[in-house]
Amino acid sequence: MIYASFRIEWPGFSLDVDEQLPARGVTALFGHSGSGKTTLLRCIAGLEHAATGRLSVNGDVWQDSDSWVPTHRRPIGYVFQEASLFAHLTVLGNLRYGQKRSRSADRRAAQFSLEHAVELLGIGHLLQRRPAALSGGERQRVGMARALAVTPKLLLMDEPLAALDLARKQEILPYLERLHDDLDIPVLYVSHAPDEVARLADHLVVMDGGRVQASGALNDTLARLDLPIRLGEDAGVVLDGHVAERDERWHLLRVACCNTSLWVRDTGAKLGDHARIRILARDVSIAHEPKEGTSILNTLPAQVVSLGDDAHPALCLVRLAVDDKPVISRVTRRSADQLGLAPRQQVWIQIKAVALL
Ligand SMILES: Nc1ncnc2c1ncn2[C@@H]1O[C@H](COP(=O)(O)OP(=O)(O)OP(=O)(O)O)[C@@H](O)[C@H]1O
């Protein structure tokens, strides 16, 4: 468990956070620009000396009222928006330089970690190059490998994809997923991109005005209708399941989540693979009866849980339960009224698009 409690007062901004975060998986710190995500990460790294508070990571106290472990002695890997690599060193030289500050007394473990990091980030063929000869995406992968090569107990990533174009992002995301699947250390991942959060995170912390507004498992937190941050067109949920069936003829996969199945486009995933799917609220419509004669593949029975406001007064958000899984629908208030939508009502939902992440 990571226990983080910090208070900072600056003119025009204050941070007041008191959170317990999971010691495994990826926790996304999500929020508007200026909400305090980077400041919180810097507090955890020991880079904000103004912070009073307490921080412990899996029982090790890094900061409390009597002690302060300086940044260079904290076993953290830090990945920034842009990897600042030493231009005069090769990629390997950069990785080794980073490793020198590793606290690991065990050199063999450190060596393994470097090899592991190189393999995980797929940069073996780049080791003798200098940073000037790397693409933006490659540089960022080297930056991530450098962060891992210090055998960290906590990985801090501050918008690692923000400086990259869409194609480079798509190139790096699979590596981030590998980190997620392979690493046993917790990752705190700052982002204001809902698609990245949906794809990578297990746990979501929503920040606003220096405070934590919501925190919890990704699926549950995304399904909250009272989030202070309106996700707009990105409002929706993610569901985790596995690939249960392949329809060769129509190039579709059936993803099973508990007792529910959804058809998605065949991405080449293997039967039995873990599958995370994203359903946007705008793609979910509601009806009293299952519709005949429609092009929509995914029609499911659901129960209305609650209704909430949307940003525009013509619209509302409806939280539904499909089995025990949350789904959100965005409909007009007029439709909600005509359908008489109310908590516990049984309805059918049609899902126009389901994305396999
Ligand atoms: N050293 C400082 N002194 C005073 N104010 C600061 C300092 N550092 C940051 N701030 C302010 O604190 C607020 C939070 O900044 P922070 O960088 O943590 O936000 P963020 O959520 O990470 O934003 P972004 O997504 O744009 O990176 C901002 O208003 C910023 O101007």
The ligand as an ORCA input file, in Angstrom:
! r2SCAN-3c Opt
* xyz 0 1
  N       6.687     26.051     -7.362
  C       5.456     26.534     -7.509
  N       5.064     27.657     -6.891
  C       3.816     28.131     -6.998
  N       2.843     27.538     -7.743
  C       3.175     26.413     -8.407
  C       4.482     25.848     -8.321
  N       4.505     24.713     -9.079
  C       3.261     24.579     -9.597
  N       2.467     25.601     -9.199
  C       1.037     25.770     -9.542
  O       0.352     24.650     -8.986
  C      -0.759     24.298     -9.802
  C      -0.726     22.812    -10.092
  O       0.316     22.524    -11.007
  P       0.603     21.050    -11.524
  O       1.761     21.145    -12.467
  O       0.727     20.136    -10.373
  O      -0.727     20.710    -12.324
  P      -1.017     19.503    -13.315
  O      -2.349     18.955    -12.900
  O       0.120     18.551    -13.306
  O      -1.129     20.267    -14.696
  P      -0.679     19.830    -16.186
  O      -1.641     18.773    -16.614
  O      -0.829     21.094    -16.968
  O       0.747     19.351    -16.115
  C      -0.688     25.171    -11.032
  O      -1.599     26.223    -10.865
  C       0.742     25.691    -11.024
  O       0.814     26.961    -11.614
*
